[in-house]
Amino acid sequence: MKLRPTIRMQAGFTILLWSLGLGTGAAAAEIEPVIDADRLEAIACEPDVVVLDIRSDKIDGQSRAEYEQGHVPCAIHSDYVKDGWRMKAKGVPGMLPPVDKLEALIGSLGIDDETHVVIAPMGRDAKSVAAGTRVYWTLKLLGHDAVSILDGGTLGYFDKESRPLEANARTPQPKSFTARLRPEMLIEADAVAPAAARGALVVDYRRRDEFNGLNRNGKTTRAGTLLGAHNLPLEWLTRDNGGFFRSAGALQQIYGFAGIPVDAQQIAFCNTGHKASLGWFIAHEILGSTDVQLYDGSMAEWSRLEGRPMAQVIRVGD
């Protein structure tokens, strides 16, 4: 039986690859994590660029049918929820799929190791933007640096009436994508408590009522949060809970208000690692924190693990 590669199996090989300088091309160093609509309009149809429209019914109320009615010129569509960016593993929803599955998915979208990927979430709200940051984080985890997110998302691109749109679907020409894993970006359940004991801040990016334990998300089995966690609700991180990122200065103030030093070691989590990906993106890619990890399983996994302690600030009956 052929073994599928996993993060643990490939970690040593990945470190060797990066020490030899075999990561994505040097041009990736010039690519900014956030791209505006005017810049994207100028490069969207270039041969080394893939614009990835990821709208999905569950997150955005739109998917492929609406993509075909109008999208960023030359964009291709990949449904964030249905196309294999995440999966259910050992009863836990929203987990990172096996590496070979992700390689096949990404390659099927016409993306190879040199492609500049521009992710276009729908941009309806911060949760929609987080679909973009989760795909961004996945590509970065797999060693692909040439990736950006469209500020404002597809809705922000539509907002300017003079900007041309394109109808009908684009069919990508499949390419070969090879993962070069960065396991240090990911933390697993057994490592969370020891990291926190060594001083890492655990940051819960869910709504305040879920953080307090007043309400429980259906993907979790127990109410509450991780011991010692700070709370920074996802909705605070974009302008008016919309599709545009806040400025770095505004975000620094928000993190300060939440009691989270931006240069601290951080473990970002939520219910399933979706919302927390936006926290990871803000802290690491915009504010420049060098030591931020995403807990992929988050509370959906933690709440299912026997004997794992949880904090519940508010306890009320039904």
Secondary structure, 3 states (H helix, E strand, C coil): CCCCCCHHHHHHHHHHHHHCCCCCCHHHHHCCCEECHHHHHHHCCCCCEEEEECCCHHHHCCCHHHHHHCECCCCEECCCCCCCCCEEECCEEEECCCHHHHHHHHHHCCCCCCCEEEEECCCCCHHHHHHHHHHHHHHHHCCCCCEEEECCHHHHHHCCCCCCCECCCCCCCCCCCCCCCCHHHEECHHHHHHHHHCCCEEEECCCHHHHHCCCCCCCCCCCCECCCCEECCHHHCEHHHCCCECCHHHHHHHHHHCCCCCCCCEEEECCCCCHHHHHHHHHHHHCCCCCEEEECCHHHHHCCCCCCCCECCCCCCC
